[in-house]
Amino acid sequence: MLEITLFYIAATIALVATVLAMTRANAIHALIYLIVSLLAVAVIFFLIGAPFAAALEIVIYAGAIMVLFVFVIMMLNLGEEGDARERGLLQPSIWAGPTVLSLLLFAELLYMISTIEGPVSTQAVSAKEVGLALFGPYVLAVEIAAMLLLAGLVGSFHLGRRYLEREE
Amino acid sequence: MEGLNIPLNHILLVSTLLFSIGMLGLMIRRNIIFILMSLEVMLNAAALAFVAAGAHWGQPDGQIIFMLILTVAAAEVAVGLGLVLQVQRRFKTLDMDSANRMRG
């Protein structure tokens, strides 16, 4: 019973934090809410028996990727006029249409998942099983992921280098 | 961790809601940094669905797809934030509406 209560608390925190992150005018405030949301999702991962995924969520998502965001926002130094501009863009006339579309998509997905029943497995999937599968049948996917990361590294280096050179 | 009996469709419901919120954010925001954050939320929601499905059948495949999603998210954010710096330098704003025409 306890884990069900914990799951609902974590799910509520994740949803509320995500909504707040999407509606803040200040980018840093939104980022902090997004980190809270990711940590709540990590708690959900832990509760459904994926401790390795929970650790990766905290270390890579809430740690590395969010730090990238923080660095870029600090480099840009947006200031108050950026906040005022964002507030002006958050009027009901702007978000009403997209909200209706999102709710329609949500209703469709809700209809599709409404037929699924049963609890998640009682067995936690350990990191050892994940590692064995990762370097067994999924080794090609690991190689493709490595190539993708290399491409991302080269691309971001190219874009960032030109940014630094022309600044002078 | 004995006796896990969280209903699968509740986890999928949370994942669906997160995805819808992320898509809503993607549509209503014009700031490119918020657009990237919304993409992160959507990828994370998809990853949650994968991990929940993997846990449902007690297989590690869900967590492996989660790791691949993590890789895609990291690469996407690295390139995306590089583009943010370029947009800010060229247009002096992060508003994507100002970047709607191409010039060399």
Interface residues (C-beta under 8 A of the other chain):
Chain A: E3 I4 F7 A11 A14 L15 T18 V19 A21 M22 A27 A30 L31 L34 S37 L38 V41 I44 F45 L47 I48 G49 A50 F52 A53 L56 I60 Y61 A64 I65 L68 F69 V72 I73 M75 L76 L78 G82 R85 E86 L89 L90 I94 W95 P98 T99 L101 S102 L103 L105 F106 L109 L110 I113 S114 I116 E117 G118 P119 V120 S121 T122 Q123 A124 V125 E129 V130 L132 A133 L134 Y138 A141 A145 L148 L149 A151 G152 L153 G155 S156 H158 L159 G160 R162 Y163 R166 E167
Chain B: M1 E2 G3 L4 N5 I6 P7 L8 N9 H10 I11 L12 L13 V14 T16 L17 L18 F19 S20 I21 G22 M23 L24 G25 M27 I28 R29 R30 N31 I33 F34 L36 M37 S38 E40 V41 N44 A47 L48 V51 A52 G54 A55 H56 W57 G58 Q59 P60 D61 G62 Q63 I64 F66 M67 L68 L70 T71 V72 A73 A74 A75 E76 V77 A78 V79 L81 G82 L83 V84 L85 Q86 Q88 R89 L94 D95
